[in-house]
Each structure stands twice: as C-alpha cells, then as structure tokens.
C-alpha cells in the first residue's frame, strides 16, 4: 500500500485530498477486500490519532458524463475515470487518470512516522468495524467540521450512543415494568393514543438506560483512563447530563466556552473508545 497526495506532483502536506493506492490484484473481489481492509485500518488509525477525515463512500464523487470523460481521453491521450470519493477499484492497465472536483482542505498535520505506525497497526489488526462502530466513526469525523461548539458536543455524544448496546434490566425490574405496561393497556381512563404512547415509552424501560450502558462501556474499554480529572465512566455521566439539560432543558445558555472545553475532552474520549481501544493508546 502507498499513501500519497491524490496529485502526484503535490507533497502530502500541501495536498487537499489524500489517497491510499494498493498494488494490482488478480481479481476485483481481491482488490475490493484489500481496499476494505485498508479503509477499516485508516478509520481506526485516524481515530486513534484523534484526527477526523471524510472517508467518503461509493455514492459520492466527481461524476462526469461519459461524453465528458471521452473528451478528456481524447485531449490528453489517457484513460479517464470518475474519481469516487471512497473505496474504488479499477483495471490497472492501462493506468487511468481521474476526473475530480475541488475537495476540502486538510485541517491538521501529523508526524509521518506516527501516522504510518498507526495505519500499520490498524491494517495488521484486521479488525472489521461493526455497523455501530462505523456510525460512531462517521459521527466522530463529522464533529471536526461542526462550527458550533454545541453541535460538535452533541455529535460526539451521539457517537458514543452509537456504540452502546442496551442490555436487559434485571428480571425483577423487567417484571415491574411489564406490570406497568399491563396496567396501562387495561386502563379505562386513558385514550388509545395515550396508551400506545405510554406503552412505547415503558418498553424502553425494559432495557438499561443509555447513561448507565455508556458508563459501563467506558469502564470496559478505557479502564482507569481519566478525562478532565474524572474517571472514564464519570466523565461520560457528566457529558450525558449536560447533553440532557441542553436538549431537554431548553439549552444551557452562556455555556459555550464550557461546552467547548468539555467537547475537546469528549473528542479525545470518543477517539479512545474507537481507535485507542482497538489499536492501543500509545499512537
């Protein structure tokens, strides 16, 4: 695998778009598998380094009509392909040129050796992120492009929530909630709409709360690591409390600097939950 600027004549530090290019593979399936492994490695490596990036997908890119591509091919005597923003496989011979629009700029630099080390660890691990982890990675990456401290903070909390799998409550608690559901269903004073709404809310109580599950996830993945001088579990509790007051309490006026500072630590927390957990915390 080779990591370079999308434009070969431009150094990485000056590039607006970066690509990972693999060697020629015997089949498209092999190339697709290798590309996915590299994409997974890159996602984890960037998270472990606390960097965000738009990794793209097959649905976006610079798509020109075939006639426009043929014009490019005739003008420059090359094979022209649309540049897909994301994983792309293509026939290696003859070598193609790619048509693309102006991409976003790079916002942060990183020591090459440190980046390569993290990428190699990610590729060697072979870890395939789950759908939940990919959603968390997308939210984490998206947070870097949020201008509002509040929006970035809420995006990062959602990234943690995406990683959470809610377990069932204790049997005694489930039985109590089931009794409340039964009483609500049999109520003679509630309308059917009210019954449906309350029963839907009560069913959520059969599962452990997002707050408690998030605290458990933090304990399991981050151990004794601290954020803002709080244990990982206590820090998530603090962030989730602020999120609840912000969303359900009409916002927290005048706290943008606090949210911004907490958001910075929350970004590190989310990066550790995703990249640090899988690749180690010494990237």
C-alpha positions in Angstrom: 0.0 0.0 0.0 1.2 3.5 -0.8 -0.1 6.6 0.9 0.2 9.8 -1.1 -1.4 13.0 -2.4 -4.1 12.5 -4.9 -2.0 14.7 -7.2 1.4 13.0 -7.5 3.3 16.3 -8.1 2.0 17.8 -4.8 3.6 16.9 -1.4 1.2 15.4 1.2 1.5 18.5 3.5 0.2 20.7 0.7 -2.5 18.3 -0.6 -6.2 18.8 -0.4 -7.0 15.2 -1.0 -5.1 12.0 0.0 -5.3 8.5 -1.4 -4.1 5.0 -0.4 -3.1 3.1 -3.5 -2.7 -0.7 -3.5 -0.8 -2.9 -5.8 -2.5 -4.7 -8.7 -4.7 -7.6 -7.7 -5.7 -10.7 -9.6 -9.4 -10.0 -9.4 -11.9 -7.3 -8.5 -13.0 -9.3 -5.4 -9.4 -9.4 -4.1 -9.0 -5.7 -4.8 -12.3 -4.9 -3.0 -11.3 -7.0 0.0 -7.9 -5.4 0.3 -9.5 -1.9 -0.2 -12.0 -2.5 2.6 -9.2 -3.7 4.9 -7.2 -0.6 4.2 -10.3 1.6 4.7 -11.0 -0.1 8.1 -7.4 0.4 9.1 -7.4 4.0 8.1 -10.6 4.7 10.0 -9.2 3.2 13.2 -5.8 4.8 12.8 -7.2 8.3 12.4 -9.4 7.8 15.4 -6.5 6.6 17.5 -4.6 9.7 16.4 -7.6 11.9 17.3 -8.0 13.1 13.7 -11.1 13.4 11.7 -11.5 12.8 8.0 -14.2 12.4 5.4 -13.6 8.8 4.2 -16.3 9.0 1.7 -18.4 6.2 0.1 -19.2 4.9 -3.3 -22.2 7.2 -3.7 -20.2 10.5 -3.8 -17.5 11.8 -6.1 -17.0 13.8 -9.2 -19.3 12.1 -11.7 -18.9 13.3 -15.3 -21.0 12.0 -18.2 -19.3 9.5 -20.5 -19.0 12.2 -23.2 -17.0 14.4 -20.9 -14.7 11.6 -20.0 -14.2 10.8 -23.7 -13.3 14.4 -24.3 -10.6 14.2 -21.6 -9.3 10.9 -23.0 -9.0 12.4 -26.5 -7.4 15.6 -25.3 -4.8 14.0 -23.0 -4.5 10.6 -24.6 -5.3 8.8 -21.4 -8.0 6.5 -19.9 -10.2 8.7 -17.8 -12.4 7.6 -14.9 -14.6 9.4 -12.5 -12.9 9.9 -9.1 -15.0 8.1 -6.5 -14.8 9.7 -3.0 -14.3 6.5 -1.1 -13.2 3.0 -2.0 -12.6 2.5 -5.7 -11.4 -0.5 -7.7 -10.5 -0.3 -11.4 -8.5 -2.1 -14.1 -4.8 -1.3 -13.6 -3.7 -1.5 -17.3 -3.6 1.0 -18.9 -3.1 3.3 -15.9 -6.1 5.7 -15.7 -6.4 9.4 -14.8 -9.1 10.6 -12.5 -11.5 13.5 -13.0 -12.5 15.2 -9.7 -13.9 18.4 -8.3 -12.1 20.6 -5.7 -12.0 18.7 -2.4 -12.0 20.2 1.1 -8.7 21.3 2.6 -6.6 19.3 5.2 -7.0 21.0 8.6 -4.4 19.3 10.7 -0.9 17.9 10.3 0.6 14.7 11.8 4.1 13.3 12.0 4.5 10.9 9.2 6.1 8.1 11.3 3.4 8.3 13.9 0.7 8.1 11.2 2.3 5.2 9.4 2.7 3.3 12.6 -1.0 3.7 13.5 -2.0 2.7 10.0 0.2 -0.4 10.0 -1.3 -1.4 13.4 -4.8 -0.9 12.0 -4.0 -3.0 8.9 -2.3 -5.7 10.9 -5.2 -6.0 13.3 -7.6 -6.9 10.6 -10.4 -5.6 12.7 -13.6 -5.0 10.8 -15.7 -2.3 12.4 -19.3 -3.2 13.1 -22.1 -1.1 11.6 -22.4 0.6 15.0 -18.6 1.4 15.1 -18.7 2.8 11.6 -21.6 5.1 12.5 -19.7 6.2 15.5 -16.6 6.9 13.3 -18.7 8.9 10.8 -20.2 11.0 13.7 -16.7 11.5 15.2 -15.3 12.5 11.8 -18.3 14.8 11.2 -17.7 16.6 14.5 -14.5 18.1 13.2 -16.4 20.0 10.6 -19.0 21.4 13.0 -18.5 25.2 13.7 -20.8 25.4 16.7 -19.4 24.1 20.0 -22.8 22.8 21.0 -23.4 21.0 17.7 -20.0 19.4 18.0 -20.6 18.4 21.6 -24.0 16.8 20.7 -22.5 15.0 17.7 -19.8 13.4 19.9 -22.3 12.3 22.5 -24.3 10.6 19.6 -21.1 8.9 18.5 -20.8 7.3 22.0 -24.5 6.4 21.9 -24.0 4.6 18.6 -21.5 2.3 20.2 -23.9 1.3 23.0 -25.9 -1.9 23.0 -28.6 -1.7 25.7 -28.7 -4.9 27.8 -31.9 -6.1 29.6 -32.6 -4.9 33.1 -32.7 -7.3 36.0 -35.5 -9.8 35.9 -37.3 -8.1 38.9 -37.1 -4.7 37.1 -38.5 -6.2 33.9 -41.4 -7.8 35.7 -42.2 -4.5 37.4 -42.2 -2.7 34.0 -44.3 -5.4 32.4 -46.9 -4.9 35.2 -47.0 -1.2 34.4 -47.4 -2.0 30.7 -50.3 -4.4 31.5 -52.0 -1.8 33.8 -51.6 0.9 31.1 -53.1 -1.4 28.5 -56.1 -2.2 30.7 -56.7 1.4 31.8 -60.3 2.6 31.4 -59.4 6.3 31.7 -56.7 6.6 29.0 -57.4 7.1 25.3 -55.9 4.5 22.9 -53.4 7.1 21.7 -52.3 7.8 25.2 -52.0 4.0 25.9 -49.9 3.5 22.8 -47.6 6.4 23.7 -47.1 5.3 27.3 -46.6 1.6 26.4 -44.0 2.6 23.8 -42.1 4.6 26.4 -42.4 1.9 29.1 -41.0 -0.8 26.7 -37.8 1.3 26.6 -37.5 0.8 30.4 -37.1 -3.0 29.9 -33.6 -2.1 28.7 -30.8 -0.5 30.7 -30.5 3.3 30.3 -28.2 4.8 27.7 -26.4 6.7 30.6 -25.7 3.5 32.6 -24.8 1.5 29.5 -22.4 4.3 28.4 -20.7 4.3 31.7 -20.3 0.6 31.6 -18.8 0.8 28.1 -16.4 3.5 29.2 -15.3 1.3 32.1 -14.8 -1.8 29.9 -12.9 0.0 27.1 -11.0 2.7 28.9 -10.2 1.2 32.3 -8.6 3.7 34.6 -8.0 6.5 32.0 -9.2 9.9 33.1 -10.7 12.9 31.3 -10.9 16.3 32.9 -9.7 14.6 36.1 -12.7 12.3 36.1 -12.8 8.5 35.5 -14.0 7.5 32.1 -17.4 6.4 33.4 -17.8 9.6 35.5 -16.8 11.7 32.5 -19.4 10.2 30.3 -22.0 10.6 33.0 -21.0 14.3 33.2 -21.3 14.7 29.4 -24.6 12.9 29.2 -26.0 15.0 32.0 -25.0 18.2 30.1 -26.4 16.8 26.9 -29.8 16.0 28.6 -30.0 19.5 30.1 -29.1 21.1 26.8 -31.6 19.1 24.7 -34.5 18.6 27.1 -34.0 21.7 29.3 -34.2 24.4 26.7 -30.4 24.6 26.2 -27.7 25.8 28.6 -27.4 29.5 27.9 -24.0 31.2 28.0 -22.0 27.9 28.5 -20.4 27.8 25.0 -16.8 28.0 26.5 -17.7 25.2 28.9 -19.2 23.1 26.2 -16.2 23.8 24.0 -13.7 22.7 26.7 -15.7 19.7 27.6 -16.2 18.9 23.9 -12.4 18.9 23.4 -12.0 16.3 26.1 -15.1 14.4 24.8 -13.4 14.3 21.4 -10.4 12.5 23.0 -12.8 10.2 24.9 -14.6 9.2 21.7 -11.3 8.7 19.8 -10.0 6.4 22.6 -13.3 4.4 22.7 -12.9 3.7 19.0 -9.3 3.8 17.8 -7.4 3.6 21.1 -9.4 0.6 22.3 -8.6 -1.4 19.1 -5.1 -0.2 18.4 -3.7 0.8 21.7 -3.4 4.2 23.4 0.2 4.9 22.6 -0.3 6.1 19.0 
